Amino acid sequence: MSDWPEIPYAPWAKSASNLHMWLQIVGKYRLARTPWWNHSWHATFYVSARGLTTSLVQDAGEGVEIEFDFLDHSLRLVSSNGKRSELVLEAMSVADFQRLFRERLSQIGASPDFHGAPNEVPDPVPFEQQIEPGHYDRQAVHQFWRALLAIDGVFKRFRTGFLGKCSPVHFFWGSFDLAVTRFSGRKAPLHPGGVPALPDTVTREAYSHEVSSAGFWPGDGGVDEAMFYSYAYPVPEGFSAQPVLPDAAYFDTTLGEFLLPYEAVRLSPDPEGALLSFLTSTYAAAAERGNWYRAELDAPLAEPGVPRAVDPSA
């Protein structure tokens, strides 16, 4: 199978919407049990060898890990107390998924209590009220995860080229995207908030400092196809007019972000190189126009097993 599979959004849009809600439900379990990290980094998922994982969550004196397995198509719950449980991923309503997930949590001795409504979606409906039949296209979900595997590796390599504060490469269940964010080190103006179904306090803490952020949506979110994006907050003057790579990249005035279609990357002779050029050039646009202190922040991309060189005169 190609490392960069086809993932047209329209054929699996209903499955993606259902999966989005399922990820929110499991993400809210982690959110309810993890002390707040800066910029909501405590609540995310991480790409794993089988799907998406919460990593270790502390619950009632035990460690709990929950993984969406997109090879066997199951939700796997394991606890350090030795108990484990699984939930088959198949077509079901959001309400049924939440009910079954709470049952599985109880089976392994974990707490089934968490906030029961989605975030970052317009007109949110509590999970227990989302009773319409759901969709789950196994092949499409598998292809989506295979794309995340390829993208995760490129994002992590891009992350090595920065010595300043930088987020992990992680999957946000609210906005349903894989992202990595660099910080200038300076505070940002107070964010106006207004994100649907998200407290302004959360948004303002997330954007408390200047950022250049890049990520990947599978579709929706203002676009109808899989798309890479890159934006800056606050937006520096002249940002949108900066030249970026590759040629398929463009600035979307409605979203206020640079965009690059996933399909353009997939069909490139060098998908990794094409994506890296987008990440590095859009970061450069933000950093140059925003007067970031790049001499102290930027570094060459790192290689496996090779320590960074240190200037002995520093």
C-alpha positions as a Markdown table, in Angstrom:
| # | Residue | x | y | z |
|---|---|---|---|---|
| 1 | Met | 0.0 | 0.0 | 0.0 |
| 2 | Ser | 1.2 | 3.5 | -0.8 |
| 3 | Asp | 2.5 | 5.6 | 2.1 |
| 4 | Trp | 0.3 | 8.4 | 0.8 |
| 5 | Pro | -3.1 | 6.8 | 0.1 |
| 6 | Glu | -6.0 | 8.4 | -1.6 |
| 7 | Ile | -8.4 | 9.8 | 0.9 |
| 8 | Pro | -11.2 | 11.7 | -0.9 |
| 9 | Tyr | -13.5 | 13.2 | 1.7 |
| 10 | Ala | -16.9 | 13.0 | 0.2 |
| 11 | Pro | -17.2 | 9.2 | 0.1 |
| 12 | Trp | -16.5 | 8.9 | 3.8 |
| 13 | Ala | -17.8 | 12.2 | 5.1 |
| 14 | Lys | -20.6 | 10.6 | 7.2 |
| 15 | Ser | -18.1 | 8.1 | 8.7 |
| 16 | Ala | -15.6 | 10.9 | 9.4 |
| 17 | Ser | -18.4 | 12.9 | 11.2 |
| 18 | Asn | -19.2 | 9.9 | 13.3 |
| 19 | Leu | -15.6 | 9.2 | 14.1 |
| 20 | His | -15.1 | 12.8 | 15.0 |
| 21 | Met | -17.8 | 12.4 | 17.7 |
| 22 | Trp | -16.3 | 9.2 | 19.0 |
| 23 | Leu | -12.9 | 10.8 | 19.3 |
| 24 | Gln | -14.5 | 13.7 | 21.2 |
| 25 | Ile | -16.1 | 11.2 | 23.7 |
| 26 | Val | -12.8 | 9.4 | 24.4 |
| 27 | Gly | -10.9 | 12.7 | 24.4 |
| 28 | Lys | -13.2 | 14.1 | 27.0 |
| 29 | Tyr | -12.4 | 11.1 | 29.2 |
| 30 | Arg | -8.7 | 12.1 | 29.1 |
| 31 | Leu | -9.6 | 15.8 | 29.5 |
| 32 | Ala | -11.5 | 15.1 | 32.7 |
| 33 | Arg | -8.6 | 13.3 | 34.3 |
| 34 | Thr | -5.5 | 15.2 | 33.2 |
| 35 | Pro | -4.2 | 18.4 | 34.8 |
| 36 | Trp | -4.3 | 21.3 | 32.3 |
| 37 | Trp | -1.2 | 21.6 | 30.2 |
| 38 | Asn | -0.4 | 24.8 | 28.3 |
| 39 | His | -2.4 | 25.3 | 25.1 |
| 40 | Ser | -4.7 | 22.2 | 25.8 |
| 41 | Trp | -1.8 | 19.8 | 25.1 |
| 42 | His | -3.1 | 17.5 | 27.9 |
| 43 | Ala | -6.3 | 16.5 | 25.9 |
| 44 | Thr | -5.0 | 15.3 | 22.6 |
| 45 | Phe | -4.4 | 12.0 | 20.8 |
| 46 | Tyr | -1.2 | 10.7 | 19.2 |
| 47 | Val | -0.7 | 8.7 | 16.1 |
| 48 | Ser | 0.2 | 5.1 | 17.0 |
| 49 | Ala | 1.3 | 2.0 | 15.2 |
| 50 | Arg | -2.4 | 0.9 | 15.0 |
| 51 | Gly | -4.4 | 4.1 | 15.1 |
| 52 | Leu | -4.8 | 6.9 | 17.6 |
| 53 | Thr | -4.0 | 6.7 | 21.3 |
| 54 | Thr | -4.6 | 8.8 | 24.4 |
| 55 | Ser | -1.3 | 7.7 | 25.9 |
| 56 | Leu | -1.4 | 7.0 | 29.7 |
| 57 | Val | -4.2 | 8.6 | 31.7 |
| 58 | Gln | -4.2 | 8.6 | 35.5 |
| 59 | Asp | -7.5 | 7.4 | 36.9 |
| 60 | Ala | -8.2 | 6.3 | 40.5 |
| 61 | Gly | -4.6 | 5.5 | 41.2 |
| 62 | Glu | -4.1 | 3.4 | 38.0 |
| 63 | Gly | -2.9 | 4.2 | 34.5 |
| 64 | Val | -5.4 | 3.8 | 31.7 |
| 65 | Glu | -4.6 | 3.9 | 28.0 |
| 66 | Ile | -7.2 | 3.9 | 25.3 |
| 67 | Glu | -6.5 | 3.3 | 21.6 |
| 68 | Phe | -8.5 | 3.5 | 18.5 |
| 69 | Asp | -7.2 | 0.5 | 16.6 |
| 70 | Phe | -7.8 | 1.0 | 12.9 |
| 71 | Leu | -6.2 | -2.3 | 11.9 |
| 72 | Asp | -8.6 | -4.5 | 13.9 |
| 73 | His | -11.2 | -1.8 | 14.1 |
| 74 | Ser | -11.7 | -1.9 | 17.8 |
| 75 | Leu | -11.5 | 0.5 | 20.7 |
| 76 | Arg | -9.0 | -1.0 | 23.2 |
| 77 | Leu | -9.0 | 0.0 | 26.9 |
| 78 | Val | -6.2 | -1.3 | 29.1 |
| 79 | Ser | -5.5 | -0.5 | 32.8 |
| 80 | Ser | -2.4 | -0.9 | 34.9 |
| 81 | Asn | -4.6 | -3.0 | 37.3 |
| 82 | Gly | -4.4 | -5.8 | 34.7 |
| 83 | Lys | -8.0 | -5.3 | 33.4 |
| 84 | Arg | -8.7 | -4.7 | 29.7 |
| 85 | Ser | -11.8 | -4.4 | 27.5 |
| 86 | Glu | -12.6 | -3.8 | 23.8 |
| 87 | Leu | -15.4 | -2.3 | 21.8 |
| 88 | Val | -15.8 | -3.2 | 18.2 |
| 89 | Leu | -15.8 | -0.2 | 15.9 |
| 90 | Glu | -18.8 | -0.5 | 13.5 |
| 91 | Ala | -21.8 | 1.5 | 12.4 |
| 92 | Met | -23.6 | 2.8 | 15.4 |
| 93 | Ser | -25.0 | 6.0 | 16.8 |
| 94 | Val | -23.0 | 8.4 | 18.8 |
| 95 | Ala | -25.3 | 7.8 | 21.7 |
| 96 | Asp | -24.7 | 4.1 | 21.6 |
| 97 | Phe | -20.9 | 4.6 | 21.3 |
| 98 | Gln | -20.9 | 6.8 | 24.4 |
| 99 | Arg | -23.0 | 4.3 | 26.4 |
| 100 | Leu | -20.8 | 1.3 | 25.4 |
| 101 | Phe | -17.7 | 3.3 | 26.1 |
| 102 | Arg | -18.9 | 4.2 | 29.6 |
| 103 | Glu | -19.6 | 0.5 | 30.2 |
| 104 | Arg | -16.2 | -0.5 | 29.1 |
| 105 | Leu | -14.6 | 2.0 | 31.4 |
| 106 | Ser | -16.5 | 0.6 | 34.3 |
| 107 | Gln | -15.4 | -2.9 | 33.4 |
| 108 | Ile | -11.7 | -2.0 | 33.8 |
| 109 | Gly | -12.3 | -0.1 | 37.0 |
| 110 | Ala | -12.0 | 3.4 | 35.4 |
| 111 | Ser | -14.3 | 6.3 | 36.0 |
| 112 | Pro | -17.1 | 6.7 | 33.4 |
| 113 | Asp | -17.7 | 10.4 | 34.2 |
| 114 | Phe | -16.9 | 13.1 | 31.7 |
| 115 | His | -18.6 | 16.1 | 29.9 |
| 116 | Gly | -21.2 | 14.8 | 27.6 |
| 117 | Ala | -21.4 | 17.3 | 24.7 |
| 118 | Pro | -19.1 | 18.1 | 21.8 |
| 119 | Asn | -16.9 | 21.1 | 21.3 |
| 120 | Glu | -15.8 | 23.2 | 18.3 |
| 121 | Val | -18.9 | 22.3 | 16.3 |
| 122 | Pro | -21.8 | 24.6 | 15.5 |
| 123 | Asp | -25.1 | 23.9 | 17.3 |
| 124 | Pro | -23.7 | 21.1 | 19.5 |
| 125 | Val | -26.0 | 18.3 | 20.5 |
| 126 | Pro | -25.3 | 16.2 | 23.6 |
| 127 | Phe | -23.8 | 12.9 | 22.7 |
| 128 | Glu | -26.7 | 11.0 | 24.3 |
| 129 | Gln | -29.2 | 12.8 | 22.1 |
| 130 | Gln | -27.3 | 11.8 | 18.9 |
| 131 | Ile | -29.4 | 8.7 | 18.3 |
| 132 | Glu | -29.5 | 8.7 | 14.5 |
| 133 | Pro | -27.8 | 5.6 | 12.9 |
| 134 | Gly | -24.1 | 6.1 | 12.4 |
| 135 | His | -21.7 | 5.2 | 9.7 |
| 136 | Tyr | -18.3 | 3.5 | 9.8 |
| 137 | Asp | -16.4 | 2.7 | 6.6 |
| 138 | Arg | -13.6 | 0.5 | 7.6 |
| 139 | Gln | -11.5 | 0.9 | 4.5 |
| 140 | Ala | -11.8 | 4.7 | 4.5 |
| 141 | Val | -10.9 | 5.0 | 8.2 |
| 142 | His | -7.9 | 2.7 | 7.6 |
| 143 | Gln | -6.8 | 4.9 | 4.6 |
| 144 | Phe | -7.2 | 8.0 | 6.8 |
| 145 | Trp | -5.0 | 6.5 | 9.4 |
| 146 | Arg | -2.4 | 5.5 | 6.8 |
| 147 | Ala | -2.3 | 9.1 | 5.7 |
| 148 | Leu | -1.8 | 10.2 | 9.3 |
| 149 | Leu | 1.2 | 7.9 | 9.6 |
| 150 | Ala | 2.9 | 9.5 | 6.7 |
| 151 | Ile | 2.1 | 13.0 | 7.8 |
| 152 | Asp | 3.1 | 12.4 | 11.4 |
| 153 | Gly | 6.6 | 11.5 | 10.3 |
| 154 | Val | 7.0 | 14.6 | 8.2 |
| 155 | Phe | 5.6 | 16.9 | 10.9 |
| 156 | Lys | 8.0 | 15.3 | 13.4 |
| 157 | Arg | 11.0 | 15.9 | 11.1 |
| 158 | Phe | 9.8 | 19.5 | 10.6 |
| 159 | Arg | 9.6 | 19.9 | 14.4 |
| 160 | Thr | 13.4 | 19.2 | 14.7 |
| 161 | Gly | 14.3 | 22.4 | 12.9 |
| 162 | Phe | 13.2 | 24.6 | 15.7 |
| 163 | Leu | 15.0 | 25.2 | 19.1 |
| 164 | Gly | 12.3 | 27.3 | 20.7 |
| 165 | Lys | 9.1 | 26.2 | 22.4 |
| 166 | Cys | 7.1 | 23.8 | 20.1 |
| 167 | Ser | 4.1 | 21.6 | 20.6 |
| 168 | Pro | 4.2 | 17.9 | 20.2 |
| 169 | Val | 2.7 | 16.5 | 17.0 |
| 170 | His | -0.7 | 15.6 | 18.2 |
| 171 | Phe | -4.3 | 15.1 | 17.0 |
| 172 | Phe | -6.9 | 17.5 | 18.4 |
| 173 | Trp | -10.3 | 15.8 | 18.8 |
| 174 | Gly | -12.2 | 19.1 | 18.9 |
| 175 | Ser | -11.0 | 20.4 | 15.5 |
| 176 | Phe | -10.3 | 16.9 | 14.1 |
| 177 | Asp | -6.8 | 17.7 | 12.9 |
| 178 | Leu | -3.2 | 16.7 | 13.3 |
| 179 | Ala | -1.1 | 19.8 | 14.2 |
| 180 | Val | 2.3 | 21.1 | 15.2 |
| 181 | Thr | 2.8 | 24.6 | 16.5 |
| 182 | Arg | 5.9 | 26.8 | 17.0 |
| 183 | Phe | 6.1 | 29.7 | 19.4 |
| 184 | Ser | 8.1 | 33.0 | 19.1 |
| 185 | Gly | 8.4 | 33.3 | 22.8 |
| 186 | Arg | 6.5 | 36.5 | 23.0 |
| 187 | Lys | 3.0 | 37.0 | 24.4 |
| 188 | Ala | 0.1 | 37.6 | 21.9 |
| 189 | Pro | -2.8 | 40.0 | 22.1 |
| 190 | Leu | -5.8 | 38.7 | 23.8 |
| 191 | His | -7.7 | 36.4 | 21.4 |
| 192 | Pro | -11.2 | 37.5 | 20.7 |
| 193 | Gly | -12.6 | 34.0 | 21.2 |
| 194 | Gly | -15.8 | 33.1 | 19.5 |
| 195 | Val | -14.9 | 29.5 | 18.5 |
| 196 | Pro | -18.2 | 27.5 | 18.3 |
| 197 | Ala | -19.0 | 25.5 | 21.5 |
| 198 | Leu | -15.6 | 26.4 | 23.1 |
| 199 | Pro | -15.2 | 28.6 | 26.2 |
| 200 | Asp | -13.3 | 31.8 | 25.4 |
| 201 | Thr | -11.1 | 31.1 | 28.3 |
| 202 | Val | -9.8 | 27.9 | 26.6 |
| 203 | Thr | -9.2 | 29.7 | 23.3 |
| 204 | Arg | -7.4 | 32.6 | 24.9 |
| 205 | Glu | -5.1 | 30.3 | 26.8 |
| 206 | Ala | -4.4 | 28.3 | 23.6 |
| 207 | Tyr | -3.4 | 31.6 | 21.9 |
| 208 | Ser | -1.7 | 33.3 | 24.8 |
| 209 | His | 1.6 | 33.5 | 22.9 |
| 210 | Glu | 2.6 | 34.2 | 19.3 |
| 211 | Val | 2.4 | 31.1 | 17.1 |
| 212 | Ser | 3.0 | 29.7 | 13.7 |
| 213 | Ser | 0.9 | 26.6 | 13.5 |
| 214 | Ala | 0.5 | 24.0 | 10.7 |
| 215 | Gly | -1.7 | 21.0 | 10.5 |
| 216 | Phe | -3.9 | 18.6 | 8.4 |
| 217 | Trp | -7.6 | 18.2 | 8.1 |
| 218 | Pro | -9.2 | 15.2 | 6.3 |
| 219 | Gly | -11.9 | 17.5 | 5.0 |
| 220 | Asp | -14.7 | 19.8 | 6.2 |
| 221 | Gly | -13.5 | 22.7 | 8.4 |
| 222 | Gly | -14.3 | 25.1 | 5.6 |
| 223 | Val | -12.9 | 22.9 | 2.8 |
| 224 | Asp | -14.3 | 19.9 | 1.1 |
| 225 | Glu | -11.1 | 17.9 | 0.6 |
| 226 | Ala | -8.1 | 16.8 | 2.6 |
| 227 | Met | -5.9 | 19.8 | 3.2 |
| 228 | Phe | -2.8 | 21.0 | 4.9 |
| 229 | Tyr | -2.9 | 24.4 | 6.5 |
| 230 | Ser | -0.6 | 27.0 | 8.1 |
| 231 | Tyr | -1.5 | 30.2 | 9.9 |
| 232 | Ala | -0.1 | 32.7 | 12.3 |
| 233 | Tyr | -1.5 | 34.4 | 15.4 |
| 234 | Pro | -1.4 | 37.3 | 15.6 |
| 235 | Val | -1.4 | 37.7 | 11.8 |
| 236 | Pro | 1.6 | 39.8 | 10.9 |
| 237 | Glu | 1.3 | 42.5 | 8.3 |
| 238 | Gly | 2.0 | 41.2 | 4.8 |
| 239 | Phe | 1.7 | 37.6 | 5.8 |
| 240 | Ser | -0.7 | 36.6 | 3.1 |
| 241 | Ala | 1.4 | 38.1 | 0.4 |
| 242 | Gln | 4.5 | 36.1 | 1.2 |
| 243 | Pro | 5.7 | 33.6 | -1.4 |
| 244 | Val | 5.3 | 30.0 | -0.3 |
| 245 | Leu | 6.0 | 26.5 | -1.7 |
| 246 | Pro | 5.1 | 24.3 | -3.4 |
| 247 | Asp | 3.3 | 25.8 | -6.4 |
| 248 | Ala | -0.1 | 24.2 | -5.4 |
| 249 | Ala | -0.1 | 26.2 | -2.1 |
| 250 | Tyr | -2.2 | 29.3 | -1.8 |
| 251 | Phe | -3.6 | 31.8 | 0.7 |
| 252 | Asp | -7.4 | 31.4 | 1.5 |
| 253 | Thr | -8.7 | 34.8 | 2.4 |
| 254 | Thr | -11.9 | 33.4 | 3.9 |
| 255 | Leu | -10.0 | 31.1 | 6.4 |
| 256 | Gly | -7.0 | 33.5 | 6.7 |
| 257 | Glu | -4.6 | 30.6 | 6.2 |
| 258 | Phe | -2.2 | 29.1 | 3.7 |
| 259 | Leu | -3.6 | 25.9 | 2.3 |
| 260 | Leu | -2.1 | 23.0 | 0.3 |
| 261 | Pro | -4.3 | 20.1 | -1.0 |
| 262 | Tyr | -3.3 | 16.7 | 0.3 |
| 263 | Glu | -3.8 | 15.4 | -3.2 |
| 264 | Ala | -1.1 | 17.7 | -4.6 |
| 265 | Val | 1.3 | 16.3 | -2.0 |
| 266 | Arg | 0.3 | 12.7 | -2.7 |
| 267 | Leu | 0.8 | 13.0 | -6.4 |
| 268 | Ser | 4.1 | 14.8 | -6.0 |
| 269 | Pro | 7.3 | 12.9 | -7.1 |
| 270 | Asp | 8.5 | 13.6 | -3.6 |
| 271 | Pro | 5.6 | 13.9 | -1.1 |
| 272 | Glu | 7.7 | 14.4 | 1.9 |
| 273 | Gly | 9.8 | 17.1 | 0.3 |
| 274 | Ala | 6.7 | 18.9 | -1.0 |
| 275 | Leu | 5.1 | 18.9 | 2.5 |
| 276 | Leu | 8.3 | 20.0 | 4.1 |
| 277 | Ser | 8.6 | 22.9 | 1.7 |
| 278 | Phe | 5.1 | 24.0 | 2.6 |
| 279 | Leu | 5.8 | 23.8 | 6.4 |
| 280 | Thr | 9.1 | 25.6 | 6.2 |
| 281 | Ser | 8.1 | 28.3 | 3.8 |
| 282 | Thr | 4.8 | 29.2 | 5.6 |
| 283 | Tyr | 6.7 | 29.2 | 8.9 |
| 284 | Ala | 9.3 | 31.5 | 7.3 |
| 285 | Ala | 6.5 | 33.8 | 6.1 |
| 286 | Ala | 5.1 | 34.1 | 9.7 |
| 287 | Ala | 8.5 | 34.4 | 11.3 |
| 288 | Glu | 9.9 | 37.0 | 8.9 |
| 289 | Arg | 6.8 | 39.2 | 8.8 |
| 290 | Gly | 6.4 | 38.8 | 12.6 |
| 291 | Asn | 10.1 | 39.6 | 13.4 |
| 292 | Trp | 10.8 | 36.4 | 15.2 |
| 293 | Tyr | 14.4 | 36.1 | 16.5 |
| 294 | Arg | 15.2 | 33.3 | 14.1 |
| 295 | Ala | 18.9 | 33.4 | 14.8 |
| 296 | Glu | 18.2 | 31.8 | 18.2 |
| 297 | Leu | 15.1 | 29.8 | 17.2 |
| 298 | Asp | 15.9 | 28.0 | 13.9 |
| 299 | Ala | 18.1 | 25.0 | 13.4 |
| 300 | Pro | 18.9 | 22.5 | 10.6 |
| 301 | Leu | 16.5 | 19.5 | 10.4 |
| 302 | Ala | 17.9 | 16.8 | 12.6 |
| 303 | Glu | 18.9 | 13.2 | 11.5 |
| 304 | Pro | 18.4 | 10.0 | 13.5 |
| 305 | Gly | 21.2 | 9.2 | 15.9 |
| 306 | Val | 23.1 | 12.5 | 15.2 |
| 307 | Pro | 23.3 | 14.9 | 18.2 |
| 308 | Arg | 23.0 | 18.6 | 17.4 |
| 309 | Ala | 26.3 | 20.4 | 17.0 |
| 310 | Val | 27.1 | 22.9 | 19.8 |
| 311 | Asp | 29.0 | 26.1 | 19.1 |
| 312 | Pro | 31.9 | 25.9 | 21.6 |
| 313 | Ser | 32.1 | 29.7 | 21.6 |
| 314 | Ala | 28.5 | 30.1 | 22.8 |
